[in-house]
């Protein structure tokens, strides 16, 4: 089976010969070209060669061994220094969310420094998000500790205020004492004029911009002078401060989302998909359905939307299957497709009453005709529908589309085992190469639908675990259930209690206590 999906595996040792001994970031990929790990290195060639040593697999832990088994290919991106490597690594992990990375997977960002030069008395503050608020921002900075040390030194060196603005009615003694210990130029009490203070702030801005060589030389001279006078403690302190200042003020590229190195080109993948499926144009809007029925307790479905080749999360939908008993993927798929596009057509008719009931236009042609004059969000039919599954799921979805008059909307099914693409009226499935952008786009939207459906299923299961068998007991409301559990501590203790003991709980009558006891004994 593996020979179907895998092409010829690249020789890592041959690729390693072209990797330079320079700092950078590397991306490990699996057989489907998905990024599974992102790492940084001071020496890329030396670091990557460690992955492909035969002895590495013998000494690695379980997680690393699983990563090594999954690596199919890699790519590298060179940077100028280690801070750039750290910044780019964090950006790429947030972009791809590789399953073998732990750090940087949250939404926490690197530190920035901001100052509002339009304030009466500007001050420098730390921030993690750059906003369009008129402030001047510096960073991001890779080393938070070095940045905090630099700001502390900078405030003292330039006399920058660190206190907040005095609130109305607040006494003066509540303010900071930095001006007394000579750590602040105290513009609030006019020790210096506001023009002189703002000149100090501009000098500090130039320092953060990297124009700091003269000051660094002064600190280096002070360090050498302290060492020459045998004041080694002072010299060590100056050495550490100098290291932090150089880390903070070292020029580094700012990696924005648009400049991230990535092997994904959504527009090219859309065109490739249109060519593979013989569509009239690139499918700008795609909707994919997936069923999650791990158990018959909760059967759910998801619908995810991709617009211009990337997720459109505002149009994601999730469903609880209502009319299907047991595990029946075909009937579940039919229900969710029927509910989704019945709702779309209903909104279309409400938005445009000129959808004549006896018109010779098909429903999808009418919806397409009124689309330019009505809100697109209400009436937008997708350019392509994808169902997770093979011929059975596709057939069930097609029957529902025909009943709704949407038989002209393109639809395909993507089967997981061999990544086969099923199309209506075609007896044989379509198989695309592993490196095809069209196939990878379909895999991304299918995997996203699977993730969204499983997430909803897990949420419902957690709620189910929190529920009790008492929910099925006649006469026991949620308040009574909570009172019983609070009184007895657990259902097992309640089962062992007598009718008289149960009746002692507030809100439980003698008759209801007998019903509860009989129910639990059964």
ROVO-612445 format. One record per residue (C-alpha): residue in three letters; x, y, z. Coordinates in steps of 0.25 Angstrom, whole numbers, padded with zeros to 4 digits, always signed. Example, Ala and Ser with C-alpha at 12.3 -4.5 7.8 and 13.67 -1.06 7.14 Angstrom:
% residues 2
ALA+0049-0018+0031;SER+0055-0004+0029;
% end
This chain:
% residues 522
UNK+0000+0000+0000;UNK+0011+0010+0003;UNK+0017+0009-0011;UNK+0004+0016-0016;UNK+0006+0028-0008;UNK+0021+0029-0007;UNK+0030+0034-0018;UNK+0045+0032-0018;UNK+0050+0037-0005;UNK+0061+0048-0006;UNK+0075+0044-0001;UNK+0077+0052+0012;UNK+0092+0050+0011;UNK+0093+0055-0003;UNK+0084+0068+0001;UNK+0093+0070+0013;UNK+0105+0073+0004;UNK+0098+0085-0001;UNK+0095+0090+0013;UNK+0105+0101+0018;UNK+0111+0103+0032;UNK+0102+0115+0035;UNK+0091+0119+0044;UNK+0077+0116+0040;UNK+0064+0109+0041;UNK+0060+0095+0036;UNK+0047+0089+0033;UNK+0045+0074+0034;UNK+0034+0068+0025;UNK+0026+0055+0024;UNK+0023+0047+0012;UNK+0011+0056+0008;UNK+0020+0068+0009;UNK+0014+0073+0022;UNK+0023+0081+0032;UNK+0024+0072+0044;UNK+0036+0079+0051;UNK+0042+0093+0051;UNK+0056+0095+0057;UNK+0067+0105+0058;UNK+0082+0103+0058;UNK+0095+0111+0059;UNK+0101+0102+0049;UNK+0091+0096+0040;UNK+0099+0085+0033;UNK+0105+0080+0047;UNK+0091+0080+0053;UNK+0084+0073+0042;UNK+0094+0062+0040;UNK+0091+0058+0054;UNK+0077+0054+0050;UNK+0082+0044+0040;UNK+0093+0037+0048;UNK+0090+0022+0050;UNK+0093+0023+0065;UNK+0083+0034+0067;UNK+0071+0025+0066;UNK+0077+0015+0076;UNK+0079+0026+0087;UNK+0067+0035+0084;UNK+0054+0035+0093;UNK+0040+0031+0088;UNK+0036+0044+0082;UNK+0049+0047+0075;UNK+0049+0032+0069;UNK+0035+0035+0064;UNK+0040+0048+0058;UNK+0051+0041+0051;UNK+0042+0030+0045;UNK+0033+0041+0040;UNK+0044+0049+0033;UNK+0043+0048+0018;UNK+0050+0061+0013;UNK+0055+0075+0019;UNK+0057+0089+0014;UNK+0066+0100+0020;UNK+0065+0115+0021;UNK+0078+0123+0024;UNK+0078+0135+0033;UNK+0089+0145+0038;UNK+0090+0142+0053;UNK+0083+0134+0064;UNK+0073+0144+0068;UNK+0068+0144+0054;UNK+0067+0129+0055;UNK+0059+0129+0068;UNK+0049+0139+0062;UNK+0047+0131+0049;UNK+0046+0118+0056;UNK+0035+0124+0065;UNK+0028+0130+0053;UNK+0028+0117+0045;UNK+0023+0108+0057;UNK+0011+0118+0058;UNK+0009+0117+0043;UNK+0010+0102+0041;UNK+0007+0097+0055;UNK+0016+0084+0054;UNK+0011+0072+0062;UNK+0025+0070+0068;UNK+0027+0084+0073;UNK+0023+0088+0087;UNK+0029+0102+0089;UNK+0023+0114+0081;UNK+0010+0107+0078;UNK+0001+0116+0086;UNK-0002+0130+0082;UNK+0008+0137+0091;UNK+0017+0147+0083;UNK+0031+0152+0084;UNK+0033+0165+0092;UNK+0032+0179+0086;UNK+0036+0192+0091;UNK+0026+0204+0089;UNK+0026+0219+0092;UNK+0016+0229+0089;UNK+0023+0241+0084;UNK+0010+0250+0085;UNK+0009+0248+0100;UNK+0012+0260+0108;UNK+0023+0252+0116;UNK+0026+0239+0107;UNK+0031+0226+0113;UNK+0035+0213+0108;UNK+0026+0201+0110;UNK+0026+0186+0107;UNK+0016+0180+0097;UNK+0013+0167+0090;UNK+0004+0172+0079;UNK+0007+0183+0069;UNK-0006+0192+0067;UNK-0009+0204+0058;UNK-0010+0213+0070;UNK+0000+0224+0066;UNK+0011+0219+0075;UNK+0025+0216+0070;UNK+0029+0201+0072;UNK+0043+0194+0073;UNK+0045+0179+0071;UNK+0041+0168+0072;UNK+0053+0164+0081;UNK+0057+0150+0083;UNK+0063+0150+0097;UNK+0053+0155+0107;UNK+0063+0156+0118;UNK+0073+0164+0110;UNK+0062+0173+0106;UNK+0057+0176+0120;UNK+0072+0178+0125;UNK+0074+0188+0113;UNK+0061+0196+0116;UNK+0065+0197+0131;UNK+0079+0202+0127;UNK+0073+0211+0116;UNK+0063+0218+0126;UNK+0075+0221+0135;UNK+0084+0225+0125;UNK+0075+0235+0118;UNK+0066+0239+0130;UNK+0053+0233+0124;UNK+0041+0233+0133;UNK+0036+0219+0137;UNK+0024+0224+0146;UNK+0010+0224+0141;UNK+0002+0237+0139;UNK-0003+0243+0151;UNK-0018+0240+0153;UNK-0028+0252+0156;UNK-0028+0254+0171;UNK-0016+0245+0174;UNK-0006+0251+0184;UNK+0008+0254+0180;UNK+0014+0245+0190;UNK+0008+0233+0182;UNK+0018+0235+0171;UNK+0031+0228+0169;UNK+0044+0232+0175;UNK+0053+0230+0163;UNK+0056+0245+0162;UNK+0061+0245+0177;UNK+0071+0234+0174;UNK+0075+0241+0161;UNK+0069+0230+0152;UNK+0060+0239+0145;UNK+0061+0253+0139;UNK+0047+0257+0146;UNK+0040+0265+0135;UNK+0028+0264+0143;UNK+0034+0274+0154;UNK+0041+0282+0143;UNK+0055+0277+0147;UNK+0057+0278+0132;UNK+0049+0284+0121;UNK+0039+0276+0113;UNK+0047+0279+0100;UNK+0060+0274+0107;UNK+0053+0262+0112;UNK+0047+0259+0098;UNK+0061+0260+0092;UNK+0065+0249+0102;UNK+0054+0240+0097;UNK+0058+0242+0083;UNK+0072+0238+0087;UNK+0067+0226+0093;UNK+0059+0223+0081;UNK+0072+0224+0072;UNK+0079+0214+0082;UNK+0068+0204+0080;UNK+0069+0206+0065;UNK+0083+0201+0066;UNK+0091+0214+0066;UNK+0098+0210+0079;UNK+0112+0208+0075;UNK+0118+0220+0082;UNK+0110+0216+0095;UNK+0115+0202+0094;UNK+0129+0206+0093;UNK+0128+0215+0105;UNK+0123+0204+0113;UNK+0134+0195+0108;UNK+0144+0205+0112;UNK+0138+0206+0126;UNK+0139+0191+0127;UNK+0153+0191+0124;UNK+0156+0202+0133;UNK+0149+0194+0145;UNK+0157+0182+0141;UNK+0170+0190+0141;UNK+0167+0195+0155;UNK+0164+0181+0160;UNK+0150+0184+0162;UNK+0146+0170+0155;UNK+0132+0170+0161;UNK+0129+0183+0154;UNK+0136+0179+0141;UNK+0127+0166+0141;UNK+0115+0174+0143;UNK+0118+0183+0132;UNK+0122+0171+0123;UNK+0108+0165+0125;UNK+0101+0178+0122;UNK+0109+0180+0110;UNK+0105+0166+0105;UNK+0090+0169+0107;UNK+0091+0182+0100;UNK+0098+0176+0088;UNK+0087+0165+0088;UNK+0076+0175+0088;UNK+0082+0185+0078;UNK+0087+0175+0068;UNK+0080+0178+0055;UNK+0070+0167+0051;UNK+0060+0165+0040;UNK+0046+0166+0044;UNK+0039+0154+0038;UNK+0024+0157+0035;UNK+0014+0147+0031;UNK+0015+0150+0017;UNK+0030+0149+0016;UNK+0030+0135+0023;UNK+0037+0124+0015;UNK+0026+0114+0011;UNK+0025+0103+0001;UNK+0009+0106+0000;UNK+0004+0114-0011;UNK-0011+0115-0010;UNK-0014+0121-0024;UNK-0005+0111-0031;UNK-0012+0100-0024;UNK-0025+0105-0027;UNK-0022+0106-0042;UNK-0016+0092-0041;UNK-0029+0087-0035;UNK-0037+0093-0046;UNK-0029+0087-0057;UNK-0029+0073-0050;UNK-0045+0073-0048;UNK-0047+0081-0061;UNK-0054+0092-0054;UNK-0058+0105-0062;UNK-0049+0113-0052;UNK-0041+0112-0039;UNK-0051+0108-0028;UNK-0050+0121-0020;UNK-0060+0116-0009;UNK-0059+0101-0005;UNK-0067+0094+0006;UNK-0063+0081+0012;UNK-0072+0071+0020;UNK-0067+0061+0030;UNK-0075+0051+0040;UNK-0069+0048+0053;UNK-0076+0035+0059;UNK-0066+0029+0068;UNK-0077+0024+0077;UNK-0092+0024+0075;UNK-0094+0033+0087;UNK-0091+0046+0079;UNK-0091+0046+0064;UNK-0086+0059+0059;UNK-0082+0066+0046;UNK-0074+0078+0042;UNK-0074+0087+0030;UNK-0061+0095+0028;UNK-0060+0106+0017;UNK-0047+0110+0009;UNK-0047+0123+0002;UNK-0036+0126-0008;UNK-0029+0114-0003;UNK-0028+0117+0011;UNK-0037+0114+0023;UNK-0049+0123+0025;UNK-0052+0120+0039;UNK-0064+0130+0040;UNK-0072+0121+0031;UNK-0069+0108+0039;UNK-0081+0100+0043;UNK-0083+0088+0052;UNK-0096+0079+0053;UNK-0101+0068+0062;UNK-0108+0057+0054;UNK-0123+0057+0058;UNK-0130+0047+0049;UNK-0120+0035+0048;UNK-0119+0024+0058;UNK-0106+0016+0060;UNK-0094+0018+0052;UNK-0098+0021+0037;UNK-0088+0030+0030;UNK-0096+0030+0017;UNK-0109+0035+0024;UNK-0102+0044+0033;UNK-0095+0051+0021;UNK-0108+0052+0014;UNK-0114+0059+0026;UNK-0103+0069+0028;UNK-0103+0073+0013;UNK-0118+0074+0012;UNK-0118+0083+0025;UNK-0106+0092+0020;UNK-0112+0095+0006;UNK-0126+0095+0010;UNK-0122+0107+0019;UNK-0114+0114+0008;UNK-0126+0113-0002;UNK-0136+0118+0009;UNK-0127+0130+0012;UNK-0126+0132-0003;UNK-0141+0133-0005;UNK-0143+0142+0007;UNK-0132+0151+0001;UNK-0137+0151-0013;UNK-0152+0148-0015;UNK-0151+0148-0030;UNK-0146+0134-0029;UNK-0159+0129-0037;UNK-0164+0116-0033;UNK-0168+0113-0047;UNK-0156+0119-0054;UNK-0148+0110-0064;UNK-0135+0114-0058;UNK-0129+0104-0049;UNK-0127+0107-0034;UNK-0112+0109-0035;UNK-0113+0118-0047;UNK-0124+0127-0040;UNK-0115+0128-0028;UNK-0103+0131-0037;UNK-0111+0142-0044;UNK-0115+0149-0031;UNK-0101+0148-0025;UNK-0096+0161-0029;UNK-0108+0169-0024;UNK-0110+0162-0010;UNK-0101+0160+0001;UNK-0091+0149-0003;UNK-0090+0143+0011;UNK-0105+0139+0010;UNK-0106+0133-0003;UNK-0092+0128-0007;UNK-0092+0114-0012;UNK-0078+0108-0012;UNK-0070+0106-0025;UNK-0067+0092-0021;UNK-0073+0083-0010;UNK-0064+0072-0004;UNK-0068+0060+0005;UNK-0059+0052+0013;UNK-0061+0038+0008;UNK-0062+0029-0004;UNK-0073+0026-0014;UNK-0084+0023-0004;UNK-0083+0037+0003;UNK-0082+0044-0010;UNK-0095+0037-0015;UNK-0102+0040-0003;UNK-0098+0055-0004;UNK-0102+0055-0019;UNK-0116+0050-0017;UNK-0118+0061-0007;UNK-0113+0072-0016;UNK-0122+0067-0027;UNK-0134+0068-0018;UNK-0130+0082-0015;UNK-0128+0085-0030;UNK-0113+0087-0028;UNK-0109+0076-0037;UNK-0100+0086-0045;UNK-0091+0089-0033;UNK-0077+0082-0034;UNK-0075+0071-0024;UNK-0064+0061-0021;UNK-0061+0051-0010;UNK-0047+0049-0005;UNK-0045+0034+0001;UNK-0034+0034+0012;UNK-0027+0020+0009;UNK-0021+0023-0005;UNK-0025+0038-0006;UNK-0034+0035-0017;UNK-0043+0045-0023;UNK-0057+0041-0027;UNK-0066+0049-0036;UNK-0081+0047-0040;UNK-0083+0039-0052;UNK-0069+0034-0053;UNK-0067+0019-0050;UNK-0052+0020-0047;UNK-0046+0029-0037;UNK-0035+0040-0040;UNK-0022+0038-0034;UNK-0012+0050-0034;UNK+0003+0050-0031;UNK+0007+0052-0016;UNK+0014+0065-0020;UNK+0002+0071-0027;UNK-0003+0084-0022;UNK-0017+0080-0025;UNK-0016+0067-0016;UNK-0009+0075-0005;UNK-0020+0086-0005;UNK-0031+0075-0004;UNK-0023+0068+0008;UNK-0022+0081+0015;UNK-0037+0084+0015;UNK-0041+0070+0018;UNK-0031+0069+0030;UNK-0037+0082+0035;UNK-0051+0077+0034;UNK-0047+0064+0041;UNK-0040+0073+0052;UNK-0052+0082+0054;UNK-0062+0070+0055;UNK-0053+0062+0065;UNK-0052+0075+0073;UNK-0067+0076+0074;UNK-0069+0061+0077;UNK-0059+0062+0088;UNK-0066+0074+0094;UNK-0079+0067+0094;UNK-0072+0054+0101;UNK-0067+0063+0112;UNK-0080+0069+0114;UNK-0086+0054+0114;UNK-0075+0050+0125;UNK-0080+0062+0134;UNK-0094+0057+0133;UNK-0099+0046+0142;UNK-0108+0034+0141;UNK-0118+0042+0149;UNK-0121+0050+0136;UNK-0130+0038+0131;UNK-0137+0037+0144;UNK-0152+0042+0143;UNK-0155+0053+0152;UNK-0140+0057+0155;UNK-0138+0071+0150;UNK-0124+0077+0149;UNK-0125+0085+0162;UNK-0130+0072+0169;UNK-0118+0064+0163;UNK-0108+0074+0168;UNK-0115+0074+0182;UNK-0114+0058+0182;UNK-0100+0058+0178;UNK-0096+0069+0188;UNK-0103+0061+0199;UNK-0097+0047+0196;UNK-0085+0050+0189;UNK-0086+0040+0177;UNK-0097+0031+0170;UNK-0091+0019+0177;UNK-0094+0024+0191;UNK-0108+0029+0186;UNK-0110+0015+0181;UNK-0107+0009+0195;UNK-0116+0019+0202;UNK-0130+0015+0207;UNK-0143+0022+0202;UNK-0144+0029+0216;UNK-0129+0035+0214;UNK-0132+0039+0200;UNK-0145+0046+0205;UNK-0137+0055+0215;UNK-0131+0063+0203;UNK-0137+0076+0201;UNK-0147+0076+0189;UNK-0148+0061+0189;UNK-0162+0055+0193;UNK-0165+0041+0199;UNK-0171+0037+0186;UNK-0159+0042+0177;UNK-0149+0036+0187;UNK-0156+0022+0184;UNK-0155+0025+0169;UNK-0140+0028+0170;UNK-0137+0016+0178;UNK-0144+0007+0169;UNK-0138+0013+0157;UNK-0124+0012+0162;UNK-0126-0003+0166;UNK-0130-0006+0152;
% end
